Each structure stands twice: as structure tokens, then as C-alpha cells.
Amino acid sequence: MIAYFNGQYVSKEDVKISPDDRGFLFADGVYEVIRSYGGRLFNVDDHLSRLSHSLRELHMAPVSLAHLKTVVDQVIHRNNLENEDATLYIQITRGVAPRKHPFPDPETSPTVYVSASVLQPSPGEWETGIAIILVPDLRWGRCDIKSVGLLPNVLACQQAKERGASEAVFVRDGVITEGSHTSFCAVFDGQLVTHPANNYILAGITRRVVLDLCVTLGIPVKESPILERTLKRASELMVLGTTSEIAAVVRVDDWIVGDGKPGPIASKLKRAFGDFVQA
Ligand SMILES: Cc1ncc(COP(=O)(O)O)c(C=O)c1O
């Protein structure tokens, strides 16, 4: 696999990250994961503008988004992924400097890395739906920044795996925020509800597409906190993300959602999402 690393296209195995890289030492970096369908990038501009937001909020130097887009296209091309479904991974760190907490010299070049992976679809996941667990949200108060500091997300997702579930969904002060690597939404009385895009969640690109699709389909939407204690009143639950797209949740911890099958709104959205991707 060919990757981009600090200005060069090299074999992924030949990428050498310095032990003094601030991404390695402090998780001082940001990232994006972009989906490509048959070589065509999905909502790439939204991903790159979220990357700019992450860089800005961490006072990291801006990067040329036009250049980054060219790099991503090149990585697809150089790996012969023009006809494949793949994910593109971008990571930018504050660069290499002696280990000291304050920011390094402003002249320090950021570390920029871009790679691709062929996406293996999870067969049958849509038909059966998925299980989730609820876990306390132990993350910091700037979840809108797509930082590589993902330890609470990793621990939560591992806990889900150990309990036979596909995703762990965070609860902060009695409010459902989002999944370890997905956005979360619930349907109450025919209305789709999802946490407002503030500092407690990542503004998911898939979440935005789904909200827009709801408007097109005439499904009422509300961006409002979902209280954990009301969750059992929801007729449908879903998690949304770049790799999983839309997944219907049929089990939460040890209780079953609705009749235990993907519901009508999730099915409608899944179809509309597929049409949107085709278009
Ligand atoms: C914490 C978190 N929330 C939500 C999402 C979904 O975002 P997107 O739809 O942009 O993939 C992700 C994706 O990685 C995530 O890590």
C-alpha cells in the first residue's frame, strides 16, 4: 500500500514516525476518515472543513485543503482504488520536537500522513441490526475536535466487543451523546432526535447527511439532548458513521428495541442514503 508521508509517496512499511513526534508523545494531532465509493470521495469538502476546524481549535498551522485533496486523490490512484470501496485516513500532528508540554517552535513542520484501506463490508449487519452498550462518557469537553486522543473511545468499544455488541454509546450526565466512533439518533413518535452539534459530540458528516435526508423525506427532526431514562420509549435507534453508514440498533445492553428488527424510518433512510451515494 502506498501512503503519503510529509511530501512523499512511499510504501506504507517505509513510513518512519519519530519517537519525538508529538502525535506519538502527547496524542497532539487530528485526523479524518473519508469514504470513497468506487474511487469517488464522499462529501470530501465537509471532511476537510472539519479537519480545518480541528486544526484551528488546537492552534495548529492550517494546511492547504486543495493540496490535501490532491494527495487523497493520488493515494487512491497510486493504490489502484479507482473502482474499489475504500477509506482514506488523514492524520496531522504538531510535528517533531523535544518532549516539552508547551507548543514547539512555530517553525516546526507538522507531520502529515495519508493512507488508504480497502473497505470490507460487514455482511448481514443491516438485516439483523446491531447491539450497543451504554457506557459513561469519560471524554474531555471538546469532542467536536477530531483528535487522535481516542483512549476513552477505544476502551468503550473494546467493552462493547467483550459484551457481544458492535458499538458503545456514551452517556454524559444522563444524556446520550454519541457512539465511540458513530453518531447516535433515536425516533420518538415519528420524530428523529439527535444530540445538538456542540462541544460534546463530533459533528458527524453522516449525521448531517441523514438530517438533510430526513427533511427531503418529510421525516421531522430535532437536534436536542436524548435523556437516557427516556430511551426505552424510542421506537427506533440508529448509529451513523462514515464506515457503518446507517446501522439500526436492535438491542441496548440487555433490552430489545421495538420488535428487534430494523424499523421503518431506518429502512427509509438506508434506502435514501444508498440513492444519495449513487447520485
Ligand atoms: C466520536 C465519533 N462520533 C461520530 C462519528 C461519525 O462521524 P462521521 O459520520 O463523520 O464518520 C465518528 C467517526 O469517526 C466518531 O469518531
The ligand as an SDF file (V2000), in Angstrom:
LIG
                    3D

 16 16  0  0  0  0  0  0  0  0999 V2000
  -16.8300   10.0420   18.1210 C   0  0  0  0  0  0  0  0  0  0  0  0
  -17.3980    9.9780   16.7450 C   0  0  0  0  0  0  0  0  0  0  0  0
  -18.6490   10.4120   16.5350 N   0  0  0  0  0  0  0  0  0  0  0  0
  -19.2190   10.3450   15.3220 C   0  0  0  0  0  0  0  0  0  0  0  0
  -18.5370    9.8380   14.2340 C   0  0  0  0  0  0  0  0  0  0  0  0
  -19.2040    9.7690   12.9010 C   0  0  0  0  0  0  0  0  0  0  0  0
  -18.6960   10.7850   12.0750 O   0  0  0  0  0  0  0  0  0  0  0  0
  -18.6990   10.6390   10.5040 P   0  0  0  0  0  0  0  0  0  0  0  0
  -20.1100   10.4650   10.0820 O   0  0  0  0  0  0  0  0  0  0  0  0
  -18.1430   11.9410   10.0330 O   0  0  0  0  0  0  0  0  0  0  0  0
  -17.8650    9.4800   10.1660 O   0  0  0  0  0  0  0  0  0  0  0  0
  -17.2190    9.4040   14.4020 C   0  0  0  0  0  0  0  0  0  0  0  0
  -16.4630    8.8830   13.2780 C   0  0  0  0  0  0  0  0  0  0  0  0
  -15.3270    8.5250   13.3710 O   0  0  0  0  0  0  0  0  0  0  0  0
  -16.6330    9.4740   15.6890 C   0  0  0  0  0  0  0  0  0  0  0  0
  -15.3680    9.0570   15.9090 O   0  0  0  0  0  0  0  0  0  0  0  0
  1  2  1  0
  2  3  1  0
  2 15  2  0
  3  4  2  0
  4  5  1  0
  5  6  1  0
  5 12  2  0
  6  7  1  0
  7  8  1  0
  8  9  2  0
  8 10  1  0
  8 11  1  0
 12 13  1  0
 12 15  1  0
 13 14  2  0
 15 16  1  0
M  END
$$$$
